[in-house]
């Protein structure tokens, strides 16, 4: 369990899953240079929370990857 610092309450795995629409309390770490749309989509398909590595992307590239990820759902 974690603590939501802004609201000062405990975040349970069930609450985490419910808030993010995930089947499992797992978050894919966005790894610049080694992650991407396919990895995020695969994590989401498996019930985890997917994430895109955006640190090295331009705004236009991020928008394109986000659109690709949304289309993969």
Secondary structure, DSSP 8 states (H G I E B T S, - for coil): -EEETTTTEEE-HHHHHHHHT-SSS-B----TTT--HHHHHHHHHTTSB-----TT--HHHHHHHHHHHHHH-
